Amino acid sequence: MIYIDESPIDSNESYAYGWCEKGERFHASRPGNRRARLSIIGALCEGKFFAPMVYQGY
């Protein structure tokens, strides 16, 4: 059996969440442009990692 997985890495450093006091509204700004993303694909068979591939994009 071969297990294949894809894991993305974003260079976006803004958080999708925020914190404020209970009952108050949270206001913040975040960049509207997309950042670079690296996707890593690899396979695992019998405890050995092989076929690594890295590509840029979504």
Secondary structure, DSSP 8 states (H G I E B T S, - for coil): -EEEEEEEEE-----S-----TTS--------S---EEEEEEEEETTEEEEEEEEE--
